[in-house]
Amino acid sequence: MTQLLLPGDANALGAAFGGSVMGWIDIAAAVSAQRHARQQVVTASMDELHFHAPIKIGFQVILRARVMAAFRSSMEVGVTVHAEDPLTGERELTTSALLTFVALDRAGSKLPVPPLLQASDDERLAGRAGGAAQSLAQAAGEAMRTLLGVALVAAGTAGFWFGAVPFKHEETVFKLGAIEAKGTVDKVNVPKPLSLGLVVAGTALLVLPGRRKK
Ligand SMILES: CC(C)(COP(=O)(O)OP(=O)(O)OC[C@H]1O[C@@H](n2cnc3c(N)ncnc32)[C@H](O)[C@@H]1OP(=O)(O)O)[C@@H](O)C(=O)NCCC(=O)NCCS
């Protein structure tokens, strides 16, 4: 897809307005996903977006989109944007993006998409990288969720049983074998409903299924 950068799509510095470039990226990627699925598609996410260089007014904007990986109802699409100097034909990579699209029917129900036929080794490699990146992102998200769940349950349980967590000044006797020492510990009293809330929230995070499941 090719655009011409006109002043209406430029910022105060005379270069492309990022929002316009994002819009073009979305369209180019949607066309690519639609051609692959031969279904209506919606943008589920723009996972990555990098502006490497500005695009000057009067330059041609060349967008290339390609389905990198196809899953059940979703597709990962990579987009590159090059700016071409109309006088010299010189091209520069200005933007790259990775988006996810989901195929839907008219009622809004998800539809399966065909697998990606990868003709060359490069395409197979790119597809595997896309799949691996998605799995990695999901695994990272799930690990964070589990960690947060465990931390909330632990904090809630501690607050519930001990009624206090470190923060308020309180005189305490420390014992190490025969050695006794007096000192202050910073403690704050935690109300029981708050502790219970923390336990419930943590348990919900651990028990309820995540948003993206494969
Ligand atoms: C995108 C949308 C269809 C997902 O619906 P959902 O019920 O949450 O979908 P599910 O959790 O069942 O996931 C369905 C697929 O989408 C993927 N998905 C859902 N949310 C996602 C996200 N934020 N990022 C990437 N992939 C996502 C899932 O991994 C799953 O893929 P798979 O079928 O290949 O395994 C829904 O959130 C939606 O309609 N969003 C609004 C879309 C929109 O208006 N876009 C802008 C205009 S086009």
The ligand as an SDF file (V2000), in Angstrom:
LIG
                    3D

 48 50  0  0  0  0  0  0  0  0999 V2000
  -10.5270   -9.1520   19.6330 C   0  0  0  0  0  0  0  0  0  0  0  0
  -11.7770   -9.8370   20.1880 C   0  0  0  0  0  0  0  0  0  0  0  0
  -12.6080  -10.4190   19.0640 C   0  0  0  0  0  0  0  0  0  0  0  0
  -11.3030  -10.9700   21.1190 C   0  0  0  0  0  0  0  0  0  0  0  0
  -12.4680  -11.5150   21.6740 O   0  0  0  0  0  0  0  0  0  0  0  0
  -12.3880  -12.4620   22.9730 P   0  0  0  0  0  0  0  0  0  0  0  0
  -13.7290  -13.0080   23.2430 O   0  0  0  0  0  0  0  0  0  0  0  0
  -11.6810  -11.7080   24.0450 O   0  0  0  0  0  0  0  0  0  0  0  0
  -11.4700  -13.5570   22.3640 O   0  0  0  0  0  0  0  0  0  0  0  0
  -10.7720  -14.8180   23.0200 P   0  0  0  0  0  0  0  0  0  0  0  0
  -10.1880  -14.5260   24.3570 O   0  0  0  0  0  0  0  0  0  0  0  0
  -11.6750  -16.0080   22.8830 O   0  0  0  0  0  0  0  0  0  0  0  0
   -9.5900  -14.9740   21.9640 O   0  0  0  0  0  0  0  0  0  0  0  0
   -9.8430  -15.1990   20.6050 C   0  0  0  0  0  0  0  0  0  0  0  0
   -8.5200  -15.1220   19.8970 C   0  0  0  0  0  0  0  0  0  0  0  0
   -8.0450  -13.7790   19.9250 O   0  0  0  0  0  0  0  0  0  0  0  0
   -6.7680  -13.7240   20.5400 C   0  0  0  0  0  0  0  0  0  0  0  0
   -6.7380  -12.4990   21.3200 N   0  0  0  0  0  0  0  0  0  0  0  0
   -7.7240  -12.0260   22.1180 C   0  0  0  0  0  0  0  0  0  0  0  0
   -7.3240  -10.8670   22.6850 N   0  0  0  0  0  0  0  0  0  0  0  0
   -6.0900  -10.6140   22.2030 C   0  0  0  0  0  0  0  0  0  0  0  0
   -5.1460   -9.5530   22.4030 C   0  0  0  0  0  0  0  0  0  0  0  0
   -5.4050   -8.5330   23.1920 N   0  0  0  0  0  0  0  0  0  0  0  0
   -3.9730   -9.6240   21.7570 N   0  0  0  0  0  0  0  0  0  0  0  0
   -3.6980  -10.6380   20.9260 C   0  0  0  0  0  0  0  0  0  0  0  0
   -4.5490  -11.6800   20.6930 N   0  0  0  0  0  0  0  0  0  0  0  0
   -5.7110  -11.6570   21.3200 C   0  0  0  0  0  0  0  0  0  0  0  0
   -6.6790  -14.9710   21.4030 C   0  0  0  0  0  0  0  0  0  0  0  0
   -5.3440  -15.3630   21.6180 O   0  0  0  0  0  0  0  0  0  0  0  0
   -7.4410  -15.9630   20.5690 C   0  0  0  0  0  0  0  0  0  0  0  0
   -6.5990  -16.4360   19.5270 O   0  0  0  0  0  0  0  0  0  0  0  0
   -6.8280  -17.9180   18.8850 P   0  0  0  0  0  0  0  0  0  0  0  0
   -8.3070  -18.0880   18.6090 O   0  0  0  0  0  0  0  0  0  0  0  0
   -6.0290  -17.8920   17.6310 O   0  0  0  0  0  0  0  0  0  0  0  0
   -6.3360  -18.8930   19.8980 O   0  0  0  0  0  0  0  0  0  0  0  0
  -12.6580   -8.8480   21.0440 C   0  0  0  0  0  0  0  0  0  0  0  0
  -11.9200   -8.4420   22.1630 O   0  0  0  0  0  0  0  0  0  0  0  0
  -13.0860   -7.6380   20.2500 C   0  0  0  0  0  0  0  0  0  0  0  0
  -14.0320   -7.6980   19.4830 O   0  0  0  0  0  0  0  0  0  0  0  0
  -12.3590   -6.5220   20.4550 N   0  0  0  0  0  0  0  0  0  0  0  0
  -12.6810   -5.2920   19.7330 C   0  0  0  0  0  0  0  0  0  0  0  0
  -12.0320   -5.3000   18.3640 C   0  0  0  0  0  0  0  0  0  0  0  0
  -12.0930   -3.9570   17.7200 C   0  0  0  0  0  0  0  0  0  0  0  0
  -13.0760   -3.2710   17.8460 O   0  0  0  0  0  0  0  0  0  0  0  0
  -10.9980   -3.5710   17.0510 N   0  0  0  0  0  0  0  0  0  0  0  0
  -10.8510   -2.2540   16.4900 C   0  0  0  0  0  0  0  0  0  0  0  0
  -11.6050   -2.0410   15.2400 C   0  0  0  0  0  0  0  0  0  0  0  0
  -11.2840   -3.2310   13.9790 S   0  0  0  0  0  0  0  0  0  0  0  0
  1  2  1  0
  2  3  1  0
  2  4  1  0
  2 36  1  0
  4  5  1  0
  5  6  1  0
  6  7  2  0
  6  8  1  0
  6  9  1  0
  9 10  1  0
 10 11  2  0
 10 12  1  0
 10 13  1  0
 13 14  1  0
 14 15  1  0
 15 16  1  0
 15 30  1  0
 16 17  1  0
 17 18  1  0
 17 28  1  0
 18 19  1  0
 18 27  1  0
 19 20  2  0
 20 21  1  0
 21 22  1  0
 21 27  2  0
 22 23  1  0
 22 24  2  0
 24 25  1  0
 25 26  2  0
 26 27  1  0
 28 29  1  0
 28 30  1  0
 30 31  1  0
 31 32  1  0
 32 33  2  0
 32 34  1  0
 32 35  1  0
 36 37  1  0
 36 38  1  0
 38 39  2  0
 38 40  1  0
 40 41  1  0
 41 42  1  0
 42 43  1  0
 43 44  2  0
 43 45  1  0
 45 46  1  0
 46 47  1  0
 47 48  1  0
M  END
$$$$
